[in-house]
Amino acid sequence: MVHVELPYGQGSLSLDLPEEKLESILVSKAHHFTRQGTESEIVKKALAAPINSLPLCELAKGKKKVVIISSDHTRPVPSHVTMPLLLEEVRKGNPDAEIIILIATGYHRLTTKDELKNKYGERIFNEEKIVIHNAFKDEDMVDLGKLPSGGQLKINQMAVSADLLIAEGFIEPHFFAGFSGGRKSVLPGIASKDTVMANHCAEFIAHDKARTGILDGNPIHKDMIFAAETAGLAFILNVVIDAEKKVIEAFAGHFNDAHRAGCEFVRELAGVKAAPAEIVITTNGGYPLDQNIYQTVKGMSAAEATCKPGGVIIIASQCGDGHGGEAFYKTFVEANSLNSIMDEIIKRKSSETIPDQWESQILSRILLKHEVIMVTQAPRQMIEDMYMKWAPNIESALEMAEKIIKNDTGKITIIPDGVSVIVQQ
């Protein structure tokens, strides 16, 4: 028997599988990477030798208002490690600087006080000025002109008014932006809802370069780079983490050059060869990435890349927050069929993009090719409303999958952490 632990919420689910049923286990090398030093030492080393940039303490000199864009509750950025060091660097160069931590919620719900405390620790939560970006408050936005795609670039005025704009984040494979981190802190991180929808339009999501691990030629990435440059993003600190959400490497400096270096590091670790199988079992990497169905589509896209035509995807994702997007959920509840969802989305122009359309488009694409079974705490009716199947545990899901493919000897590929890999054909 082969034993596998699958990240689920803040714990894991166990799976024991006969060896003859296993096609392959696809795991990022990041999960076995031996880091050089403590998390703080790794981050300090990156800050001391920034890529194509002056050190942050030098950039901070003479700057009155410093804004640090920080990822929200949906991202496992170890801000309790990174933020104190960023604050220290800024104050080393300018003890009197006014510092604002701007939470990059993008199109997500607002981060709660408890989530902020958990993310930063009591000291930073109580002593620093933290502002939560709200993409739906038009009065908070400044119009900076047109994106390369033609959409309006509107971002949070706090960032625009900063004398020094910094971002912290982490780099992992991303299912349509290529990689997370870097420029994504600005778009979608602190952008208006209108800007996010223009960037996440049907044409771009359908583009063959808008896929995991691809930056060059990716129209979504092109818009994001333009947004970060126009906003004046001067410095980033991005980390790479392992399965325990611990820092294994860090990249600091120029927003694009440092990010590119980080992406190449992640590409080397995360690249796995596809192992086509009738059944693919995966997860969304556990908490905080498996809080809702909306985020869980990311893990499904990794399974999609190695699931045989007509095969079944099983994904374990706790989803304590339910669907994660009302518009996302309604798209499926109110539809006559999956084909009708896709047809409606594809014919929309970028100016006609509706909320959460991008997530609906990718989920529909997957569901039109594969049955998806979710092992989750989300209500069964909610899962079935979204054209998927619900299972109480992995064993039940496997039984269901074997009945669907009508083959109890079908091969199974396991991706323990679907958001950590780049599945290559």
C-alpha positions as a printed Julia matrix, in Angstrom:
425×3 Matrix{Float64}:
   0.0    0.0     0.0
   1.03   3.58   -0.66
   0.26   6.1     2.1
  -0.31   9.77    1.23
  -1.21  12.74    3.43
  -3.41  15.31    1.69
  -3.45  18.9     3.06
  -6.97  19.78    4.21
  -7.89  22.87    6.2
  -5.34  23.21    8.98
  -4.8   19.46    9.07
  -4.71  16.63    6.56
  -6.6   13.64    5.2
  -4.95  10.22    4.91
  -5.13   8.03    1.83
  -3.9    4.44    1.5
  -3.84   3.13   -2.05
  -2.79  -0.24   -3.51
   0.45   0.17   -5.44
  -1.02  -1.41   -8.57
  -3.6    1.39   -8.78
  -1.08   4.21   -8.56
   0.11   5.84  -11.77
   2.21   8.53  -10.1
   2.49  11.04   -7.26
   3.31  14.55   -8.5
   5.03  16.67   -5.85
   6.85  19.99   -6.0
  10.53  19.74   -5.09
   9.9   22.74   -2.83
   8.38  20.32   -0.31
  11.75  18.56    0.06
  13.97  21.6    -0.3
  16.56  22.11    2.44
  16.57  25.78    3.31
  19.8   27.54    4.18
  19.23  29.2     7.53
  16.14  30.26    9.47
  13.2   31.97    7.8
  14.32  35.36    9.1
  17.91  34.8     7.97
  16.73  33.94    4.44
  14.61  37.09    4.23
  17.36  39.29    5.68
  19.83  37.93    3.13
  17.47  38.86    0.28
  16.9   42.36    1.69
  20.66  42.86    2.06
  21.3   42.02   -1.62
  18.3   43.33   -3.57
  18.06  42.55   -7.28
  18.54  45.59   -9.54
  17.66  48.01   -6.73
  19.11  50.05   -3.93
  18.53  48.55   -0.47
  15.11  49.39    0.96
  16.62  51.48    3.75
  18.26  53.68    1.1
  15.04  54.01   -0.9
  13.22  55.07    2.28
  15.46  58.06    2.95
  13.56  61.33    2.63
  10.24  59.57    1.94
   7.42  60.86    4.14
   4.65  58.41    3.25
   5.49  54.75    2.74
   2.81  52.23    1.71
   3.46  48.5     1.99
   1.02  46.38   -0.02
   0.43  43.09    1.82
  -1.42  39.96    0.73
  -4.8   39.18    2.29
  -6.26  36.25    4.23
  -6.45  33.98    1.17
  -2.67  33.81    0.77
  -0.27  31.88    3.04
   2.33  34.66    3.07
   4.28  34.36    6.35
   3.82  38.06    7.14
   4.73  37.45   10.78
   8.24  36.84    9.4
   8.42  39.29    6.49
   6.55  42.36    7.74
   8.68  43.06   10.85
  11.81  42.97    8.68
  10.3   45.29    6.07
   9.25  47.75    8.76
  12.71  47.56   10.28
  14.38  48.31    6.94
  12.14  51.3     6.21
  12.68  52.78    9.67
  16.41  52.18    9.47
  16.49  54.56    6.53
  13.76  56.89    7.78
  12.65  56.61   11.43
  10.01  59.31   10.94
   8.26  57.85    7.89
   4.49  57.45    8.01
   3.93  53.78    7.16
   0.62  52.29    6.01
   0.09  48.56    5.48
  -2.45  48.24    2.65
  -4.18  44.85    2.49
  -4.46  43.66   -1.12
  -7.87  42.02   -1.11
  -8.3   42.25   -4.88
 -11.79  41.0    -5.64
 -12.04  38.99   -2.4
 -14.08  39.72    0.7
 -12.56  42.07    3.27
 -10.08  40.61    5.74
 -11.35  40.37    9.35
  -9.61  41.7    12.46
  -8.98  38.17   13.7
  -7.39  37.24   10.39
  -5.14  40.3    10.6
  -4.05  39.39   14.14
  -3.32  35.84   13.03
  -1.38  37.09   10.03
   0.83  39.73   11.64
   0.73  39.04   15.37
  -0.64  41.27   18.11
   2.19  43.84   18.07
   1.92  44.83   14.42
  -1.88  44.63   14.52
  -2.03  46.99   17.51
   0.83  49.36   16.67
   0.83  49.79   12.89
  -1.68  51.54   10.64
  -3.46  48.87    8.58
  -5.94  49.76    5.82
  -8.0   47.15    3.96
  -8.44  47.78    0.25
 -12.03  47.64   -0.99
 -12.27  47.18   -4.76
 -15.93  48.21   -4.67
 -15.39  51.71   -3.23
 -15.02  53.88   -6.33
 -14.3   56.93   -4.19
 -11.06  55.28   -2.98
  -9.7   54.86   -6.53
  -7.56  57.01   -8.82
  -7.79  56.65  -12.6
  -4.32  56.19  -14.13
  -5.41  55.78  -17.75
  -5.67  52.78  -20.03
  -4.23  49.3   -19.66
  -2.6   47.67  -22.72
  -5.81  45.64  -23.04
  -7.88  48.83  -23.24
  -9.45  48.66  -19.78
  -9.23  51.54  -17.31
  -6.46  51.33  -14.73
  -7.94  52.47  -11.42
  -6.12  51.72   -8.19
  -6.28  52.64   -4.52
  -5.44  56.32   -4.0
  -3.3   55.49   -0.94
  -0.84  53.72   -3.19
  -0.82  56.53   -5.73
  -0.17  59.15   -3.05
   2.73  57.23   -1.5
   6.27  58.58   -1.72
   7.48  54.99   -1.65
   5.36  51.99   -2.7
   6.49  48.53   -1.55
   4.86  45.08   -1.77
   5.32  41.83    0.08
   4.0   38.52   -1.19
   4.87  34.99   -2.21
   5.48  33.22   -5.48
   3.68  30.05   -6.51
   2.29  28.75   -9.81
  -0.9   30.58  -10.79
  -3.52  29.07  -13.07
  -3.97  32.07  -15.4
  -1.43  34.73  -14.37
   1.47  32.26  -14.72
   2.8   32.91  -11.21
   1.54  34.75   -8.16
   3.48  37.56   -6.52
   5.28  40.63   -7.85
   3.01  42.76  -10.01
  -0.13  40.98   -8.78
   0.07  43.01   -5.58
  -1.14  45.99   -7.63
  -3.42  44.27  -10.16
  -5.64  42.75   -8.92
  -4.41  43.38   -5.34
  -5.27  47.05   -4.91
  -7.2   47.68   -8.12
 -10.8   48.74   -8.68
 -13.4   46.1    -9.43
 -13.68  47.57  -12.95
  -9.97  47.14  -13.59
  -9.98  43.56  -12.3
 -12.9   42.63  -14.55
 -11.27  44.18  -17.63
  -8.04  42.27  -16.95
  -9.85  38.98  -16.23
 -12.0   39.1   -19.38
 -13.14  36.0   -21.28
 -10.75  36.54  -24.18
  -7.72  36.65  -21.9
  -8.77  33.7   -19.7
  -9.26  31.63  -22.87
  -5.84  32.64  -24.26
  -3.47  29.71  -24.62
  -0.71  31.63  -22.82
  -2.89  32.44  -19.8
  -1.87  29.24  -18.07
   0.15  28.0   -15.13
   3.84  28.87  -15.34
   3.6   31.12  -18.42
   4.54  34.82  -18.32
   5.83  35.62  -21.83
   2.94  36.25  -24.19
   0.41  36.11  -21.36
  -1.98  39.08  -21.88
  -3.08  39.04  -18.23
   0.53  39.33  -17.07
   1.17  42.16  -19.56
  -1.62  44.25  -18.04
  -0.35  43.49  -14.53
   3.21  44.61  -15.33
   1.89  47.87  -16.8
  -0.25  48.48  -13.71
   2.64  47.94  -11.28
   4.96  50.19  -13.27
   2.36  52.93  -13.64
   1.54  52.79   -9.93
   5.22  53.27   -9.12
   5.83  49.97   -7.34
   9.42  50.56   -6.27
  10.42  47.47   -4.3
   9.14  43.97   -3.55
   9.88  41.24   -1.07
   8.55  37.91   -2.31
   9.14  34.57   -0.61
   8.86  30.95   -1.68
   7.36  28.51    0.82
   7.23  24.76    1.33
   4.37  22.45    2.29
   4.64  23.61    5.91
   4.2   27.23    4.72
   7.78  27.95    5.8
  10.11  30.28    3.87
  12.7   28.4     1.83
  13.9   31.3    -0.34
  13.32  35.03   -0.72
  13.69  37.58   -3.5
  13.84  41.34   -3.01
  14.39  44.36   -5.2
  13.0   45.65   -8.51
   9.34  44.65   -8.82
   9.8   42.8   -12.12
  13.44  41.66  -12.02
  13.21  40.21   -8.5
   9.88  38.59   -9.33
  11.28  37.01  -12.5
  14.21  35.57  -10.54
  11.75  34.13   -8.03
   9.57  32.68  -10.78
  12.52  30.85  -12.33
  13.39  29.39   -8.93
   9.79  28.23   -8.47
   9.62  26.87  -12.03
  12.62  24.66  -11.35
  11.1   23.32   -8.13
   7.45  23.1    -9.19
   7.78  21.58  -12.64
   6.44  18.0   -12.78
   5.89  15.72  -15.75
   2.24  14.92  -16.46
   1.21  11.37  -15.58
  -2.11  10.88  -17.41
  -4.64   8.8   -15.48
  -8.36   8.06  -15.43
  -8.63   9.44  -11.89
  -6.64  12.33  -10.44
  -6.75  13.14   -6.72
  -5.6   16.56   -5.53
  -6.13  19.34   -2.98
  -5.92  23.11   -2.81
  -2.97  22.98   -0.44
  -4.9   23.29    2.82
  -5.56  26.5     4.77
  -5.74  29.35    3.82
  -6.02  28.4     0.15
  -8.89  25.94    0.62
 -11.27  28.33    2.36
 -13.78  28.32   -0.5
 -14.77  26.79   -3.82
 -13.68  29.94   -5.69
 -10.04  29.41   -4.68
 -10.31  25.63   -5.11
 -10.57  25.93   -8.89
  -6.8   26.5    -8.84
  -6.12  22.99   -7.56
  -8.58  21.56  -10.06
  -6.63  23.15  -12.93
  -3.49  21.2   -11.95
  -5.48  17.96  -12.01
  -7.0   18.96  -15.35
  -3.51  19.04  -16.87
  -2.92  15.32  -16.18
  -6.42  13.8   -16.24
  -7.3   11.68  -19.25
 -10.25  12.79  -21.43
 -13.46  11.73  -19.71
 -11.58  11.06  -16.48
 -12.54  12.09  -12.97
 -10.98  14.71  -10.72
 -11.27  14.3    -6.94
 -10.33  17.37   -4.92
 -10.22  17.61   -1.14
 -10.85  21.2    -0.03
 -12.39  22.19    3.29
 -14.25  25.29    2.03
 -15.36  26.6     5.42
 -16.38  29.86    3.73
 -18.61  28.08    1.2
 -18.55  29.18   -2.42
 -16.45  32.33   -1.91
 -18.31  34.49   -4.41
 -22.03  35.11   -4.74
 -21.83  35.94   -8.46
 -19.66  32.86   -9.01
 -22.25  30.64   -7.33
 -25.25  32.25   -9.05
 -23.71  31.72  -12.48
 -24.07  27.96  -11.97
 -27.31  27.94   -9.99
 -29.16  29.99  -12.58
 -27.74  28.25  -15.67
 -29.55  25.73  -17.82
 -26.35  23.82  -18.58
 -22.56  24.02  -18.48
 -22.48  24.7   -22.2
 -24.79  27.67  -21.77
 -22.47  29.13  -19.1
 -19.46  28.88  -21.38
 -21.33  30.2   -24.41
 -22.52  33.25  -22.47
 -19.06  34.01  -21.11
 -17.15  33.62  -24.36
 -19.36  36.08  -26.25
 -18.85  38.88  -23.68
 -16.5   41.73  -24.54
 -13.93  42.84  -21.94
 -16.13  45.82  -21.07
 -19.0   43.43  -20.35
 -17.16  41.14  -17.89
 -19.29  40.32  -14.86
 -18.09  39.59  -11.3
 -16.25  36.26  -10.83
 -16.68  35.42  -14.52
 -13.07  34.25  -14.81
 -13.53  31.62  -12.12
 -16.78  30.44  -13.69
 -15.07  30.21  -17.06
 -12.22  28.03  -15.82
 -14.48  25.8   -13.71
 -16.82  25.34  -16.69
 -13.87  24.47  -18.92
 -12.81  21.76  -16.47
 -16.33  20.41  -15.92
 -17.02  20.15  -19.65
 -14.12  17.67  -19.85
 -14.22  15.92  -16.47
 -16.51  14.95  -13.64
 -15.34  16.64  -10.44
 -15.95  15.15   -6.99
 -15.35  17.4    -3.98
 -14.46  16.08   -0.53
 -15.46  19.11    1.49
 -17.33  20.65    4.39
 -19.25  22.87    1.98
 -22.96  21.92    1.8
 -23.77  19.07   -0.55
 -26.49  21.11   -2.25
 -24.04  23.91   -2.99
 -21.61  21.49   -4.63
 -24.34  19.87   -6.7
 -25.74  23.28   -7.68
 -22.34  23.93   -9.25
 -22.45  20.77  -11.4
 -20.05  18.8    -9.2
 -20.44  15.75   -6.99
 -20.09  15.76   -3.2
 -18.39  13.08   -1.12
 -17.93  12.85    2.66
 -14.42  11.36    2.44
 -11.71  10.27    0.0
 -12.72   6.6     0.1
 -16.31   7.39   -0.92
 -15.05   9.71   -3.64
 -12.86   6.94   -5.06
 -15.78   4.52   -5.16
 -17.86   7.13   -7.0
 -15.03   7.82   -9.45
 -14.55   4.15  -10.3
 -18.26   3.82  -11.02
 -18.13   6.86  -13.29
 -15.22   5.54  -15.34
 -16.73   2.02  -15.13
 -13.34   0.59  -14.25
 -12.22  -0.41  -10.76
  -8.69  -1.01  -12.05
  -8.28   2.45  -13.55
  -4.99   4.14  -12.75
  -4.8    7.03  -10.27
  -2.44  10.02  -10.22
  -2.15  11.93   -6.96
  -1.14  15.6    -6.66
  -1.05  16.14   -2.89
  -0.84  19.93   -3.29
  -2.44  21.07   -6.53
  -1.48  24.73   -6.2
   2.24  24.01   -5.77
   2.98  22.33   -9.11
   3.34  23.2   -12.79
   2.17  20.12  -14.68
   4.12  19.9   -17.93
   3.06  17.85  -20.92
